[in-house]
Amino acid sequence: MRHNVGRVWEQNVRGTAPLGAFCSASRFFFQVQQLSDLSFTGLHLPEPVARGIADAGFERCTPIQAQTLPRALAGFDVAGQAQTGTGKTAAFLVALFSHLLRYPASPDRPVTSPRALVLAPTRELAIQIHRDAEVLAQYTGLSLGLAFGGVDYDKQRRTLAAGVDVLIGTPGRTIDFFRQHVFDLRHVQVMVLDEADRMFDLGFIKDIRFLLRRLPAPEHRLNLLFSATLSHRVLELAYEHMNEPELIRIEPERITAERVRQVIYYPAMEEKAALLIHLLRKDAATRTLVFVNTKRLAERLERLLRANGVLAAAMSGDVPQRKRMRMLREFHDGKLAALVATDVAARGLHIPDVSHVFNYDLPQDPEDYVHRIGRTARAGAAGDAVSFGCEQYVESLPEIEAFIGHRIPVGSYEPSGLPELKSAHHAPRSFGDEEGDGPSPRELQRRPGRPGGGGGGGGGRRRRRR
């Protein structure tokens, strides 16, 4: 019998670990703002999982891990509110692997029936979860599989047809393979839904419900849901497809990173691009993230930056997967000076060593401001967050400053000192405009009208299927 039914665990997190403590062991990259007193050794995990945690460098739990793991390990469904970068991926992976090791599969389970299903809204997040899972599962003997759009269609299909214990995927590609009978979902013992709020934002909710209705009944599996907000629609989904989940809310930290130097400028609309290039040149910025609010502006700004000598690339949801992966690799290696992105495209990306974050457009959600600038000043390093308070988006500034608890210092510049810009028409070819970066001709022929994959871009039905 479940206990504490419907109880809401709320914690206004205030720990003793320094703000900005950072875990970079193995492939894990997340900013740990506080650590709890609960150690992983105190959870009495299965030995293979404990060895993976030791290899990952984890010792003490983050607040979301400390609140969710004891309940999930005891077999209770959990719906957790937590932001990206709080350690939630490790939380659900530890619970998932421990459950599969403690409760063997049914003897009649066919090899093509996964034991666990993890759904993520974007291909980048699915890939990152898979990488983290490889570290934690390396001693468990459990096999992992990926299903996301854009690349490796035949490779993914062969892997899943051979049988995997844990399937990590985006909704569209997972449904594609399911409808082809590559696997069935009748023996799933653990279901994880990550970033549930973003599933709604990207229009995936019908696909999510399609998959959840093909699983065993909620009381016959462990169900874990994580979301940046536990809104009414997310809770409705939780109560519909989970077994009396315990709600755990870790309130987002409202104090921004201590080592982030914040400044805001108030340019006219026609001065924004020139001011951005002026500051990039002045600060000799490297590994710079430039956030904008629309995909169209991201693409236009990429061309303008390239025309004026700044090697930049636009990260939007419909960029082919091979190109996205190469883009991130070259940005990490310092070959790309700037990455222009929207919040949706950057969601779930783990990019270390960012020196500067520019809010070319102020976000309309204060929490997005904290997420954006939190991508710099990691691992104890200092970083810069520069915002433009233009007339189109400055109205969100009071709410942002109220959320972070202080006024953002105002910077000044001399308009006459801004550079004359070359037109975007003078830009060299955009990043990756060469053969081999898009979907293969075979895949386009096989799946007409659906060149993307995994989520995060496009519009209408096609977006949900990617």
Secondary structure per residue as TSV (DSSP state, phi and psi in degrees):
chain	resnum	aa	ss	phi	psi
A	1	M	-	360.0	131.2
A	2	R	-	-71.4	145.9
A	3	H	-	-123.1	170.1
A	4	N	S	56.6	35.4
A	5	V	T	-61.6	127.8
A	6	G	T	73.0	2.1
A	7	R	-	-68.5	134.8
A	8	V	E	-101.9	118.5
A	9	W	E	-95.5	112.8
A	10	E	E	-116.0	138.2
A	11	Q	E	-141.0	120.5
A	12	N	-	-88.7	97.6
A	13	V	-	-67.2	124.4
A	14	R	-	-143.4	100.8
A	15	G	-	-108.1	-173.1
A	16	T	S	-104.1	-13.5
A	17	A	S	-68.5	146.2
A	18	P	-	-63.1	141.2
A	19	L	T	-59.8	129.5
A	20	G	T	95.3	6.4
A	21	A	E	-54.6	144.8
A	22	F	E	-136.2	134.1
A	23	C	E	-110.2	116.6
A	24	S	-	-122.2	15.0
A	25	A	S	-63.6	145.5
A	26	S	T	50.6	-126.3
A	27	R	T	-101.5	4.2
A	28	F	-	-83.0	129.6
A	29	F	-	-133.3	100.4
A	30	F	E	-148.7	149.1
A	31	Q	E	-86.4	119.1
A	32	V	E	-101.0	106.3
A	33	Q	-	-76.8	-35.5
A	34	Q	-	-143.7	155.1
A	35	L	-	-120.3	146.6
A	36	S	-	-87.8	178.9
A	37	D	S	-84.7	-8.6
A	38	L	-	-79.9	124.8
A	39	S	B	-94.6	156.7
A	40	F	G	-67.1	-30.1
A	41	T	G	-65.6	-27.0
A	42	G	G	-75.3	-6.3
A	43	L	G	-89.3	-9.5
A	44	H	-	54.0	55.9
A	45	L	-	-78.5	159.0
A	46	P	-	-55.8	142.3
A	47	E	H	-55.2	-41.8
A	48	P	H	-63.1	-36.1
A	49	V	H	-70.1	-41.4
A	50	A	H	-60.3	-37.5
A	51	R	H	-65.9	-40.5
A	52	G	H	-63.2	-39.7
A	53	I	H	-63.8	-40.2
A	54	A	H	-63.4	-41.4
A	55	D	H	-64.5	-32.8
A	56	A	H	-75.6	-11.4
A	57	G	T	86.8	14.9
A	58	F	-	-84.7	136.6
A	59	E	-	-123.4	-58.5
A	60	R	B	-108.0	152.1
A	61	C	-	-80.5	147.9
A	62	T	-	-76.0	166.8
A	63	P	H	-55.7	-42.3
A	64	I	H	-67.5	-34.9
A	65	Q	H	-68.3	-41.9
A	66	A	H	-65.1	-32.7
A	67	Q	H	-85.0	-34.1
A	68	T	H	-91.8	-37.6
A	69	L	H	-62.4	-47.4
A	70	P	H	-56.7	-36.6
A	71	R	H	-75.2	-44.5
A	72	A	H	-65.8	-39.5
A	73	L	H	-66.3	-25.2
A	74	A	T	-84.2	-0.8
A	75	G	T	96.7	9.7
A	76	F	-	-91.3	140.6
A	77	D	-	-68.8	145.7
A	78	V	E	-132.9	133.1
A	79	A	E	-116.2	110.0
A	80	G	E	-112.1	138.2
A	81	Q	E	-98.5	116.8
A	82	A	-	-159.1	146.7
A	83	Q	-	-84.5	162.4
A	84	T	T	-60.4	137.4
A	85	G	T	94.8	8.4
A	86	T	S	-102.8	0.6
A	87	G	S	92.8	15.3
A	88	K	H	-68.6	-32.2
A	89	T	H	-60.7	-47.2
A	90	A	H	-62.4	-35.3
A	91	A	H	-60.1	-51.6
A	92	F	H	-75.5	-27.9
A	93	L	H	-69.0	-41.5
A	94	V	H	-62.1	-45.1
A	95	A	H	-64.1	-42.2
A	96	L	H	-62.1	-52.3
A	97	F	H	-64.7	-39.6
A	98	S	H	-62.9	-41.7
A	99	H	H	-64.0	-43.9
A	100	L	H	-66.3	-33.9
A	101	L	H	-74.3	-33.1
A	102	R	H	-82.5	-25.0
A	103	Y	S	-123.8	97.1
A	104	P	-	-59.6	157.9
A	105	A	-	-68.5	157.2
A	106	S	-	-62.6	141.4
A	107	P	T	-59.9	-27.1
A	108	D	T	-92.8	10.7
A	109	R	-	-70.5	124.3
A	110	P	-	-73.5	157.9
A	111	V	T	-64.2	-24.7
A	112	T	T	-88.2	12.2
A	113	S	S	-109.3	106.5
A	114	P	-	-61.9	151.5
A	115	R	S	-92.5	-17.5
A	116	A	E	-144.6	143.6
A	117	L	E	-125.5	124.0
A	118	V	E	-117.6	120.6
A	119	L	E	-111.2	132.5
A	120	A	-	-129.2	151.5
A	121	P	S	-76.8	-23.9
A	122	T	S	-128.9	154.4
A	123	R	H	-63.5	-38.8
A	124	E	H	-62.2	-42.1
A	125	L	H	-66.7	-39.9
A	126	A	H	-60.8	-42.6
A	127	I	H	-63.8	-42.3
A	128	Q	H	-66.0	-40.9
A	129	I	H	-60.5	-41.9
A	130	H	H	-62.3	-41.7
A	131	R	H	-63.8	-43.7
A	132	D	H	-64.4	-38.6
A	133	A	H	-64.1	-35.7
A	134	E	H	-59.9	-35.6
A	135	V	H	-70.4	-50.0
A	136	L	H	-73.9	-24.8
A	137	A	T	-98.9	3.9
A	138	Q	T	-62.9	-22.7
A	139	Y	T	-107.0	3.0
A	140	T	T	-87.5	-21.0
A	141	G	-	79.8	4.0
A	142	L	-	-84.8	139.0
A	143	S	-	-96.9	148.1
A	144	L	E	-119.6	147.2
A	145	G	E	-138.5	151.5
A	146	L	E	-117.6	145.4
A	147	A	E	-142.0	103.7
A	148	F	-	-149.8	157.1
A	149	G	S	-85.0	166.5
A	150	G	S	107.5	-43.9
A	151	V	S	-144.8	166.9
A	152	D	-	57.3	37.4
A	153	Y	H	-58.3	-53.0
A	154	D	H	-67.4	-38.2
A	155	K	H	-63.0	-46.7
A	156	Q	H	-62.0	-41.7
A	157	R	H	-62.8	-43.2
A	158	R	H	-63.2	-42.3
A	159	T	H	-62.3	-46.4
A	160	L	H	-69.9	-34.8
A	161	A	H	-66.2	-29.6
A	162	A	H	-75.6	-16.9
A	163	G	-	103.9	129.3
A	164	V	-	-135.2	155.1
A	165	D	S	-83.8	-37.5
A	166	V	E	-125.5	120.4
A	167	L	E	-104.6	121.7
A	168	I	E	-114.4	122.1
A	169	G	E	-159.8	171.8
A	170	T	-	-94.3	156.7
A	171	P	H	-59.7	-46.7
A	172	G	H	-62.3	-51.8
A	173	R	H	-66.6	-35.1
A	174	T	H	-62.0	-43.1
A	175	I	H	-65.8	-38.7
A	176	D	H	-54.7	-51.8
A	177	F	H	-67.7	-37.0
A	178	F	H	-62.4	-43.4
A	179	R	H	-70.1	-20.6
A	180	Q	T	-87.1	2.1
A	181	H	T	63.4	31.4
A	182	V	S	-68.1	-34.0
A	183	F	-	-148.2	167.7
A	184	D	-	-124.4	167.7
A	185	L	-	-116.7	21.0
A	186	R	T	-75.6	-15.0
A	187	H	T	-119.0	23.2
A	188	V	-	-69.0	125.4
A	189	Q	-	-100.4	-22.7
A	190	V	E	-136.1	131.5
A	191	M	E	-120.4	129.7
A	192	V	E	-123.5	129.3
A	193	L	E	-118.3	109.6
A	194	D	-	-99.2	142.7
A	195	E	S	51.7	56.8
A	196	A	H	-60.6	-35.9
A	197	D	H	-63.0	-36.2
A	198	R	H	-71.2	-28.2
A	199	M	H	-58.0	-42.8
A	200	F	H	-65.7	-45.6
A	201	D	H	-58.0	-36.9
A	202	L	T	-92.4	2.9
A	203	G	T	79.1	25.8
A	204	F	-	-93.6	-1.5
A	205	I	H	-63.3	-33.2
A	206	K	H	-65.3	-39.5
A	207	D	H	-65.7	-39.4
A	208	I	H	-61.8	-47.1
A	209	R	H	-63.9	-36.5
A	210	F	H	-57.7	-46.2
A	211	L	H	-70.9	-42.7
A	212	L	H	-64.3	-29.9
A	213	R	T	-75.4	-11.1
A	214	R	T	-94.2	-1.4
A	215	L	S	-88.5	166.5
A	216	P	S	-57.8	163.9
A	217	A	-	-56.8	147.8
A	218	P	G	-52.5	-35.7
A	219	E	G	-72.8	-8.8
A	220	H	G	-104.3	16.1
A	221	R	S	-150.8	162.1
A	222	L	E	-89.7	130.6
A	223	N	E	-120.9	127.6
A	224	L	E	-128.7	127.6
A	225	L	E	-127.8	134.7
A	226	F	E	-128.6	142.6
A	227	S	E	-154.4	148.9
A	228	A	S	-66.9	-29.1
A	229	T	-	-137.7	142.3
A	230	L	-	-98.2	70.7
A	231	S	-	-73.1	173.1
A	232	H	H	-58.4	-42.3
A	233	R	H	-69.9	-34.2
A	234	V	H	-68.5	-42.5
A	235	L	H	-65.3	-36.2
A	236	E	H	-60.9	-43.0
A	237	L	H	-63.3	-41.9
A	238	A	H	-62.0	-47.8
A	239	Y	H	-71.2	-23.6
A	240	E	H	-76.3	-35.6
A	241	H	H	-122.1	10.5
A	242	M	S	-125.0	169.1
A	243	N	S	-104.9	91.0
A	244	E	S	46.8	61.2
A	245	P	-	-66.2	144.6
A	246	E	E	-84.0	131.6
A	247	L	E	-93.6	125.6
A	248	I	E	-124.6	117.8
A	249	R	E	-112.8	117.3
A	250	I	E	-102.2	105.8
A	251	E	-	-63.8	137.2
A	252	P	-	-63.3	140.9
A	253	E	-	-68.1	126.3
A	254	R	-	-92.6	-6.0
A	255	I	S	-95.2	122.6
A	256	T	-	-77.9	165.2
A	257	A	-	-54.7	132.8
A	258	E	T	-62.1	-32.4
A	259	R	T	-91.5	4.4
A	260	V	E	-85.8	121.1
A	261	R	E	-86.2	112.6
A	262	Q	E	-103.5	142.1
A	263	V	E	-152.9	148.4
A	264	I	E	-128.5	138.0
A	265	Y	E	-112.6	156.4
A	266	Y	-	-119.4	75.7
A	267	P	-	-84.3	154.6
A	268	A	-	-67.9	158.0
A	269	M	G	-55.0	-40.9
A	270	E	G	-75.9	-7.5
A	271	E	G	-100.0	-9.5
A	272	K	H	-59.1	-49.3
A	273	A	H	-64.3	-43.5
A	274	A	H	-64.1	-40.1
A	275	L	H	-65.0	-40.4
A	276	L	H	-59.3	-49.7
A	277	I	H	-65.3	-38.6
A	278	H	H	-59.0	-46.1
A	279	L	H	-70.8	-36.8
A	280	L	H	-61.1	-42.8
A	281	R	H	-69.8	-43.4
A	282	K	H	-62.1	-42.7
A	283	D	H	-91.5	-0.3
A	284	A	T	47.5	48.2
A	285	A	-	-67.2	136.6
A	286	T	-	-126.7	155.6
A	287	R	S	46.2	60.1
A	288	T	E	-102.3	131.2
A	289	L	E	-101.1	126.0
A	290	V	E	-114.4	115.6
A	291	F	E	-97.4	131.9
A	292	V	-	-127.6	168.7
A	293	N	S	-99.1	-7.0
A	294	T	-	-137.5	149.0
A	295	K	H	-63.9	-38.2
A	296	R	H	-62.0	-42.4
A	297	L	H	-67.5	-36.5
A	298	A	H	-57.9	-45.2
A	299	E	H	-68.1	-40.1
A	300	R	H	-67.8	-38.7
A	301	L	H	-69.6	-34.1
A	302	E	H	-58.0	-48.0
A	303	R	H	-63.6	-39.1
A	304	L	H	-67.3	-41.3
A	305	L	H	-64.1	-43.4
A	306	R	H	-64.8	-37.6
A	307	A	H	-63.9	-23.1
A	308	N	T	-111.7	26.3
A	309	G	T	86.0	8.9
A	310	V	-	-105.3	116.3
A	311	L	-	-73.4	108.0
A	312	A	E	-133.0	161.8
A	313	A	E	-143.5	145.7
A	314	A	E	-98.8	127.0
A	315	M	E	-100.7	101.6
A	316	S	-	-123.4	164.9
A	317	G	T	-66.2	-24.2
A	318	D	T	-101.0	14.5
A	319	V	S	-70.3	131.6
A	320	P	-	-54.9	146.2
A	321	Q	H	-60.8	-40.8
A	322	R	H	-60.1	-40.4
A	323	K	H	-66.4	-41.4
A	324	R	H	-62.0	-43.9
A	325	M	H	-65.9	-40.3
A	326	R	H	-69.5	-36.2
A	327	M	H	-59.4	-48.3
A	328	L	H	-65.2	-38.8
A	329	R	H	-63.6	-43.9
A	330	E	H	-72.1	-31.2
A	331	F	H	-65.9	-44.2
A	332	H	H	-63.2	-36.8
A	333	D	T	-80.2	-3.3
A	334	G	T	86.3	5.9
A	335	K	S	-78.6	-25.8
A	336	L	-	-105.1	126.7
A	337	A	S	-79.0	-33.8
A	338	A	E	-139.6	141.2
A	339	L	E	-119.7	118.9
A	340	V	E	-97.6	125.9
A	341	A	E	-147.3	155.2
A	342	T	-	-94.0	165.7
A	343	D	H	-62.8	-39.2
A	344	V	H	-64.0	-44.7
A	345	A	H	-67.3	-32.3
A	346	A	H	-88.4	-8.8
A	347	R	T	-61.4	127.4
A	348	G	T	87.4	-8.0
A	349	L	-	-77.4	139.2
A	350	H	-	-114.4	101.9
A	351	I	-	-120.4	104.0
A	352	P	-	-79.6	165.6
A	353	D	-	63.2	35.5
A	354	V	B	-80.1	125.7
A	355	S	-	-89.6	-35.9
A	356	H	E	-135.5	140.9
A	357	V	E	-121.3	125.9
A	358	F	E	-110.2	124.6
A	359	N	E	-90.9	80.7
A	360	Y	S	-58.6	-39.4
A	361	D	S	-114.8	129.4
A	362	L	-	-64.6	137.2
A	363	P	-	-69.9	155.2
A	364	Q	S	-89.2	-12.0
A	365	D	S	-111.1	121.4
A	366	P	H	-56.1	-35.1
A	367	E	H	-65.2	-31.7
A	368	D	H	-65.0	-32.7
A	369	Y	H	-61.5	-47.1
A	370	V	H	-63.1	-41.5
A	371	H	H	-60.6	-44.4
A	372	R	H	-62.6	-55.1
A	373	I	H	-72.7	-19.0
A	374	G	T	-70.2	-6.9
A	375	R	T	-80.4	-7.7
A	376	T	B	-113.4	174.5
A	377	A	S	59.7	42.6
A	378	R	-	-100.3	164.8
A	379	A	T	56.7	34.4
A	380	G	T	80.0	-3.2
A	381	A	-	-82.8	160.5
A	382	A	-	-86.2	159.0
A	383	G	E	-153.7	166.0
A	384	D	E	-120.5	134.7
A	385	A	E	-123.0	114.5
A	386	V	E	-114.5	127.0
A	387	S	E	-118.7	148.0
A	388	F	E	-110.0	120.5
A	389	G	-	-96.0	71.1
A	390	C	-	-78.7	166.1
A	391	E	T	-63.9	-24.1
A	392	Q	T	-74.9	-35.3
A	393	Y	T	-121.9	0.4
A	394	V	G	-65.7	-18.4
A	395	E	G	-63.3	-18.0
A	396	S	G	-85.3	-6.9
A	397	L	H	-61.7	-47.3
A	398	P	H	-56.5	-39.3
A	399	E	H	-68.3	-37.4
A	400	I	H	-63.8	-47.3
A	401	E	H	-66.3	-35.1
A	402	A	H	-65.7	-37.0
A	403	F	H	-68.2	-42.8
A	404	I	H	-85.3	-11.8
A	405	G	T	86.3	13.2
A	406	H	S	-161.3	162.7
A	407	R	-	-78.7	142.3
A	408	I	-	-83.9	127.3
A	409	P	-	-56.3	143.3
A	410	V	B	-97.5	130.7
A	411	G	-	-97.7	161.4
A	412	S	-	-128.3	157.0
A	413	Y	-	-152.5	161.9
A	414	E	-	-102.8	112.5
A	415	P	G	-53.1	-33.7
A	416	S	G	-68.7	-16.7
A	417	G	G	-90.6	-0.8
A	418	L	S	-76.0	146.7
A	419	P	-	-73.1	151.9
A	420	E	-	-76.3	130.1
A	421	L	-	-99.6	142.3
A	422	K	-	-77.6	149.9
A	423	S	-	-66.2	151.0
A	424	A	G	-60.1	-20.5
A	425	H	G	-65.7	-18.9
A	426	H	G	-88.8	3.7
A	427	A	-	-69.3	141.1
A	428	P	-	-65.8	174.1
A	429	R	-	-54.2	141.9
A	430	S	-	-63.6	161.0
A	431	F	T	-55.6	127.8
A	432	G	T	76.9	11.6
A	433	D	-	-76.3	69.3
A	434	E	S	-152.2	165.5
A	435	E	T	-64.8	137.2
A	436	G	T	104.8	-8.5
A	437	D	S	-90.1	-17.0
A	438	G	S	-94.8	-177.3
A	439	P	-	-62.1	148.9
A	440	S	-	-68.3	153.9
A	441	P	H	-56.4	-33.4
A	442	R	H	-62.7	-43.4
A	443	E	H	-69.6	-39.1
A	444	L	H	-63.6	-37.2
A	445	Q	H	-69.4	-37.1
A	446	R	H	-72.3	-35.6
A	447	R	S	-128.5	70.1
A	448	P	T	-60.8	140.7
A	449	G	T	79.5	3.7
A	450	R	-	-134.9	69.8
A	451	P	-	-81.7	-9.6
A	452	G	-	-91.1	-144.5
A	453	G	-	170.5	146.3
A	454	G	S	81.8	-24.1
A	455	G	S	119.1	169.8
A	456	G	S	94.9	12.8
A	457	G	S	-167.7	-173.5
A	458	G	S	70.8	-161.1
A	459	G	-	-151.5	159.6
A	460	G	H	62.3	-146.7
A	461	R	H	-64.6	-36.5
A	462	R	H	-60.4	-36.3
A	463	R	H	-64.4	-38.2
A	464	R	H	-68.0	-24.0
A	465	R	T	-91.8	1.7
A	466	R	-	-100.7	360.0
